[in-house]
Amino acid sequence: MNSLKKENLKRLLSPKNIAFFGGNDVEVAIAEAKRRGFKGPIWPVNPNRKSILGIKCFKSIDELPTSPDASFIAVPSKFVSGIVKDLAKNGAGGVVCYSAGFGETGTEGKALESELISVAKNMPILGPNCYGFINYLEKVALWPFAHGGVCPGYGAAIITQSGMLSSDITMTDRSLPLTHMISVGNQASVCIEDLIEILCDNPKVKAIGIHIEGIKNIRKLHDVAVKALKKRVPIVALKTGTSIVGEKLTTTHTGSLSGEDRLYNALFERVGIIRVGSPILFLELLKLLCISGVPKDDTLVAFTCSGGGATMLADYSEEIGVQLPHYNQTTKTNLKNLLPDIATVSNPLDYTTPIWGDKQKTGPVFSTAMKESKASTALLLQDYPAEGLDESQNLYLNDAHAFIKAAQTLNLPAIICSTFPENMKKSIRDNFLKHKITPMLGIEDTLQSIKLASDYKMKQKCLQRATITPLVKVPEHKNHKFLNEFESKNSLKQIGISTPKGQIIRYRNIKKTSISLQFPIALKLLNSKIIHKTEYGAILTNIKSRDELIKATKEMHDRLKKALKNDFEDQFLIEEMLPSPIAEMIIGIEPKSEFGYLLLLGTGGVQAEIMDDTISILIPTNKDEIIKSIKKLKLYKLMNNFRSNKSVNLDGLASNIMQILSLINMNKHCLSSVEINPLFVYETSTYAIDAVIGTIK
C-alpha cells in the first residue's frame, strides 16, 4: 500500500462526513451511524428518492457539498464500479463496499472485482462483500446492522474476515472494551495486514485481534507484526479454515508434516502473534491484555471463598503451567493470624466463609498475600447470585472492593473471575471495568489467557532484543527433481555433515566387485524417483557377509526391476551400519510459497508421520531458536539423560542443523528441498543415515 492510499485509509476510518449510496439497505446503516453518535454530515445518494430517514437525498456525487471522507455502498454489484470511479475522480477518502456479487461468486464476479480495484486507483475499499467498520473511539459506524460494543476510551481493535462473526462479537455480553471492529470481506483492496499497520500506531489500541482464514500477503503480515511487537501492541489470532499452500501433493515426510496450519504456527511463533483456538478465549485474552495489560510473568496469587474453587484453580494452573508461588514461613504465620482457624494457608487461598463479606478482615488478607507472594497477577474467584436472588450480593462486592483496593495500592494487575460465565452480571462487570480490574468469565479461559499473555511477554522480551530478518524468498522454477541418496549425501559431506561409509555397486558386476566396507552393512536401491524406500522394500539392513549381500542384491534387483519397469536402474548403495543412536531425528527444509523456506525438526525414522512429533521454524533462524525448538519436542526427553542414558550436546546439534541450512545460501537458485531422515544423534556427533535433496531449474 503506497503512502497516498494509506493516508486515504486513515481518512476512511476517521471520517468527518459520510456518503451512503443505496436505498433500503442503507437505511439501517444511516441509523447505526447516528446511533453510534456520529455528528458529522450524512449524505444519502439516490437518484430515485427524495430522502432517507428524513435526510435529503442527493442525485449524484457531483451534487455533494464536498468529496466525502467515507462512503458506504449498498447497490447491485454491476453499478458499484461506476460509483467508485466517480468517487476516486472527485478525491474521496475511501469506500465500504457492502455489496456482494464479486470475487466470491466466480468468474464474472472476479472480473467485476478486478474492474472495481482498477477504477479505485489510490482510493481504498473495504470489501467488497463486507459489513464495514465501527470506530468506537470517534463514534463512527459504517455498518449495515444493529451493533453493540463498549469503549471506555481504550480497548481492542478487531479485524475479521467474517461479517457475521464481527457482528456477533459486538453483541457479546463480556465487557470487552473495543476501539474498532472491522470486517474486511474479500480483501480486494484493503487487507488485514494494511489495517494492522495503521491500528498499531494508535496508543488507545491496546491489542489487536484478527480472525483469519487466509492471508493475502504473508510477508507483509510478517513485517507489520514485527512493527506491532516493537510498539508493544499484542496481536491475537483466531485462525480457522484450511487452504492449500504450495504443492498439492507432497512426496517427502517433510511435505506431509508441514501443512498450511503449521506454517501459520511457525509464522506466528516467529513474530510473536498469540494464536488461540476458540472465539471465547479470543475475547477473554483480548480483554485481559487491554485492561490488565501484559503480565510480567506467569506467576499468580489467587483467592476464593471456596475449597472447591481453590482446588480447581490449582489443578488447571498446574496443567497449563501457570505458577502459584508458595508463601514463606513468615507470610504463612502472618496470614494464619488474619484468617479463621479453619483456614489453610495456601496459594490459591480459600479465606473461608467466617470472614466472607467483611472487608475489614478480608482486606488485610488480600494485601498481605499479594505483597508477600511477589506474583505478577492477582485473581479473585467469585460467582455472583442470579437476578432476583441477590440478597448476598453486597457481601460479594465487599470482598471484591477490598481485593481491588489491595491490588491498586500495590499497583498489581488484577482479575475478578467467575467459575461460570453467566455468574457475573453486566452491572458488576462494568463496575470492575471502571476500576481497571479485568472481569473475566470462566476459570479455564481466564487461566489460559494468563498463560498465553505471560508467554507473549517472554517472547516479546526475546524478539525485541533480536533482529527479526525478512523471510527468505523462494526462487521461481519450472522443473523439479530429486537427487539420489548417494548424490544427496555427497552434497551434505561438502558442508561438513557426516554420513556412513558407503559405496555404489551394480548387480551385474557384484561377484567381481571388491567390497571395501566392514560388515554388517545396509543395502539400498539408488533411484531418485523412490523417496520412501521402505514402501518399496528397497532397503535391507544388517547384512552380515558377502554371500548374504549377493543373495539380497539379486532378490531386490529382480523384484524391483519387475515392479519399476522403465524407471528401474541397476545401481545400489551399500553402507556400513552404525551403533544405535541416542535419538533419531528428521531434519527437513521445504519451500513454502510466500512463507519462504521452512525448517522442520522432529522425531525421525520410518514412523516419523505416525509419531507426528515435529516443530516448524521459518528461515532464516539461529542456533538459540533451534535449541529452544528442540526442547519443545517429546524427543528431547530421550536426549536429556533419559533413564541414565547419555545426553546430547544441544549446541553441537544446533550447529549441525545450521550447517544443513547453509545449503540454502549456497544453492539458493537450484535448491528445492532437503530431507534427512533419520539423522542419528549421538552425544557429540550426528550422521545422516538417509537423505534426499530436491533441485529446481
FITI-390009 format. One record per residue (C-alpha): x, y, z. Coordinates in steps of 0.05 Angstrom, whole numbers, plus 5000, padded with zeros to 4 digits. Layout:
// FITI-390009
XYZ...
This chain:
// FITI-390009
500050005000503150664978503251285022497351624988492851014995495050945067493151665082486451565048485250935091486451355153481451855126476351305113476951035184476451725216471552105171468752795182462952645135459752015104456051885039451251305034449651004965443450574960436150514982433150055034439849735051442850395074437150585120439750155176446950375162444951105168441050965232447050595261451751175245447051655281446051175340453551085348453751845357456752085291456052845290458653005220454453095156450952485129449452495054444851965024445851904948439951614910437151894844430351574856428851804927427852494957430052295027432251725071430451735144428552465136435352655107435252975038438052534982443052764931442052514860449452434844456452504871457253164835451753474878455253324944457853934982464953644980468553004967466552505022471652225070467851575074462651245030458150645044455850304980449849824980447549774908447549184859454548974841454149184768453349914789458949934841464850074795461450684765460350994834467450824856470351124793466751774804468751794878476051684860475852244808472952714860478352564911474152164960477551845021475251125016469550635009466050095048463149624995457449245028455149004960456348264945456947914878464447994866470347514873466547054920461646864864466046604808469046834742464247414727464747664798472347644796472248064733467748574767472448584827478548704783474949274749473049564817480249574841482649864775477950464776479150594851486550744838489251004905482451024940482050454990476049984991473949555049470848935019467248824974462348365008463748625078459948935135464549535141467349835205465750145272470550645302468350655375473651175395471051705347463651495346463551285273459750705243459250475171455549845189449349525159446049225221444649395294451049315333453549325405460249415437463149865492469050345492471850655556476851055514481550475500481049745481481949225427481549325352478548705319479248535245475347945217474347605151467347415172462047955174457347535216462747375267464548105273457148275285456647705336462647965374459548655381453448315412457347905463456048055537463148015562465248735575470848725524473049445511473249585436476550135395474949855326471049295293472949195220470048695171474648605111470548155066474147975001480348395018480748614945483749284962485049325037487748715074488348525147495748685142494349405119489749525178494549245230499849725204495450325217491950095281498349935319500350675314494250875356496150895431488950765451489150085415491949635470491448985430489348755360485048145347484847825279480247275254483246975192482046405143487946615099492547195090493447575024500647785036504547345084510847765080507148395097503648065156510547855180513148565175507248925206507148415263514348595277512249325277506649175327511548785370516249375374510349825390508449345446501549215416499948465423496448125365491647545380489747095321483746635315485746225254480245805223479245435157484245085113487145235045492544935001499245285004504645084955504544384924498043994924501643334931507343204979512642684966517142745027515742665101517343395109511943585060506643175095508743405164508944155149501944325124498845005119496545045191503544905217506345445171501845945204504045695272511345785251509846495226506046685290511646405333516846795294513547475303510047395370502847325347498746965400494446415370488046175403483445605385476645865406472646515398471346535474478846515490479947025435475547525471477747365542485047425524484048085488480148335549485948155595491148485550487149125543485149225616490648905659496048925606501448425591503648085657511048085675510947335680506346735693506146785770499246855801496646975871489346735875483746785925477046445933471846335988471145605968475544995977472844725912474545365875481545365903482544635880480044785810484745385805490544975830489144375784488444765720494245225736498744625744496144315680497744915636503845175673501245795710505845875771502745945841508446175886508845875956508846326017514946336062514146156135513646876159508047026110504446386129504646596202502147296186496447026143494646506196493747066246489047416198484846806179479746386216482445756249479045316197483045646140489245316110494545786084496045626011496045925942490545925918487846155985480945966009479746526060473446156085466346396099467146646171470447286145466747296078463947976062467648326118472448776082475748986147478148266153478948046081482648686060488848536103488847816079488948046006494248576019498948116057498447546008499247985947505248355975508947746000507547275942511147735893506547465838505547885776497847805774492447745827485947375818479547335858474546785841467347005852460646755825455147255837447847085853442647095797437747665786432347675839436647265887441747795903440747905978448047695988450848095930453648645975457748136013461047915948462248635929465248795997470648275984471448505912472649225932477549015987481148605934481149195885483849675938489449195957491449085884491249825867495450005928500749525905499849715832498548985817494648775754488348435779482747995754476047815783473647175751467346755755467346005752461346015705460946555652453746735667455146855741457647575734452448085714453948665667452949195721458248845764463048765706462149495688463849685759470349295756471949585688471650295717477050085767481449785711480249095741479148555688472448195695473547505666468646945654470446215664476345915702479645555644479346125595481846605648487846185668489346025595489246765580494246905636498846365610498446595538499547325558505547155601508546715546507747315499511547745549517347265548517347235472516647995469522948075510526847595467524347855400525248585417532648445433533548055369533548275296527747935260530247875189525747835128523347155105527746815053524846854983523846204944526546254873521646154817522345504780519245064727522544384735523743984798527543344810530842954867538042744873539042024891541541854961548841804942548742484907544842794965549842535016555642794975552543494979551843415054559043185062561343815026558544235082561343805137555443345153557742635169554742035132556141285139561841005098558940725033560040524961555940414898555139714869551439414809548238734808551138554740558238624768557038444841561137804840567238174814566338794858571138894916567339084980571339585019566439625078566039285145560038835155554538875177552039335122545639625094543439535022539240064987536740164916539440814886533741134849531841874851524541704837523841294900523441754960520741275012524940645004521240245058514740285019518039924960522239445002528339804972532539765035535339185074539539245138544138815179547238425121552938045154557037735097558837785024554537175007548537495042549838135003549937774935543537404952539938024978542138444918539537924869532737884905532038644908534338724835529438214807523538444848524339194836526139124763519438794753515739304796519039944770519839734697522740304657524340704720529040164746536540294748541639764766545340134820545440024895548440374954551639965009553640285075556740085140551640045196552640495256551240375330544340545357544041295370541241675430535741935384533441935312531242595282528042835218531043485190527243785132527644415091521844565045519945165002513045415022510645944974510346635007512646355074519546245044523545635067521245235127525744825173522344215203525343865264522543255298522442525315525142145254525441445227520341045189514941255239516042005231509042145207505741675258509442005316507942695289512843005339515343595299516244345302516744825244521245445240521245955185528046135156532546495170533546255241539146175292542145675340538345945400531745865365533545165342535544945413529245245442525044875390528544205402526844275476519444305458519643625425517642995461524042705432528043185476526842725537531042185502536642685490536742945562539642375604533341955599533741365647541141505658542441495583547641955554545742675539546343035473550443665465544944115440549644675420553344185374546843905346544244605331550844775297550044165252542944385235545545085218550644755172544944405136541345075129547545355095545544945034540145465020545146045014550045614974544745364926539045864931537945854856537745104849535844814917528644594925528644174989532743775037530643185080534942775126531142205157533741945201539342365228542741935281544242375341549842175389552942545447557343005406556242785334550942655282550442225219545642305161543241585151538541745094537942385054534042674996535643344964530943664913533444134859529944624813531144954746
